[in-house]
Amino acid sequence: MIKPTVEYGDFEKLDIRVGRVVGASSPDWSDKLLRYEVDLGDEIGKRVLFSGIRRWYSPENLLNKNIPVVINLAPKKMGEEVSQGMAIMMDTENGATMIFLPENLKPGSVIR
């Protein structure tokens, strides 16, 4: 299903950055979520994200990977913590697929 058309101004509101995963774990209070900490560079710092990808990934699969992160999404309570952004992923026939960016990119770099 194709989503409705959005104006360029709506897309322009998203702040998407390169985030490097520097820590990851499987919270014991969820069977679906992975918790991971991303380094978003000196200007932004580190943030905690949660994604429902535990079925397809282990924490070790994410460590030291660069991923695209929406950093200006409103925080969302997940269990006893707060997810402070959202990784951009793909849906495939096999489920959710992380988008891994080249490893030589600097954390915090703007994606547009």
C-alpha angles and dihedrals in degrees: 000000000000115000122230119280115266128203119251089246090062092052091044090062091069116096105205119182141173109261124190114211106232099168137017138177144164109245111226091223094064136052093194109040134082119199117213137172118220129199108222097181134265096301095055105020126200127334136186119235132184124203132178093235103110091112091064105026140043122209090255090060090064104043116118092001123133114229136175111256131189100219101182098058112122111264116260126205112238114181107311094337138060128245107225101197142344134260114227110236141169130241112226136170087269095050133256115004123195118226108230115200126207111289094230093068118111116243110251095030112147118250115204 
